[in-house]
């Protein structure tokens, strides 16, 4: 297991040299959430630049509120806009956490993941799913789990 952290604007300014000194090798940074690039995480660019400068490997995640596969594709395009031409060492994760999304069942959740991740892959990104263990077991099919990188909360 490789030690690392995940962060978002809720952590504010971060001393990434201290993060690296603590033994972390990577950081997964929230790029944003929802359907619009205007929903960028306010610290994304700063976190990315400073993590790279500290010599940490970097990945990102996009928090989903998608209500359909088409909506997940819109979220993926917003995510790509925010990512720009930055280089990532770890996947870009589709962050699936909303209880109402899970309430729509496995096929629905699978379709969200596939829609978001396929758009990322079509644009040259290594795509993955971020999800907690219980929802992963109950709402994501084994085929989807095998298809994409999975980061379990």
KAZIPE-V706147 format. One record per run of one state. SS is the DSSP state (A for helix, B for strand, O for the rest). FROM is the first residue (numbers start at 1). TO is the last residue. Records with the same first field share a line. If there is no record, write none. Layout:
BEGIN
SS->FROM-TO ; FROM-TO
END
This chain:
BEGIN
O->1-3 ; 8-8 ; 12-15 ; 22-25 ; 34-36 ; 41-43 ; 54-56 ; 64-68 ; 84-91 ; 96-98 ; 103-105 ; 123-126 ; 132-132 ; 140-141 ; 148-148 ; 153-153
B->4-7 ; 26-33 ; 40-40 ; 57-63 ; 92-95 ; 127-131 ; 149-152
A->9-11 ; 16-21 ; 37-39 ; 44-53 ; 69-83 ; 99-102 ; 106-122 ; 133-139 ; 142-147
END
